[in-house]
């Protein structure tokens, strides 16, 4: 009887940095090599893997592509929000509440033109602004994350 032992463990419960480190080491890639391929500094990659710094969206995309892994597993709530097309989420949540851009911008604590830029996709909220967005919608009983899970981003129509 032959016993087969697989080196590939269940990685479902890993934090983003642990998940990244697991796949990098499983594939036998050095920190320096992966960082160079992904266009980031090796020290930054080390911080990501140790959970000392959240993985930036652009880095998560590049790292996931290099490792052939699901980039969603590298994203925290903020970067998942940005990755989703946050403009669509913001517009849908605001419309659900029947608020103007000026009204919700005031509740978040930003200028209306900043908020408008987010909805249009011309700008991306920073992490601090994201926390204010979540708080403002939560006060009105709208969970942005639940909304993201319920909405499928609009895909271009292809003619078959």
Secondary structure, DSSP 8 states (H G I E B T S, - for coil): -----------TT--HHHHHHHHHHHTT--HHHHHHHHTS-HHHHHHHHTTSS---HHHHHHHHHHHT--GGGG--HHHHHHHTTHHHHHHHHHHHTT--HHHHHHHHTS-HHHHHHHHHTSS---HHHHHHHHHHHHHTT--HHHHHHH----------
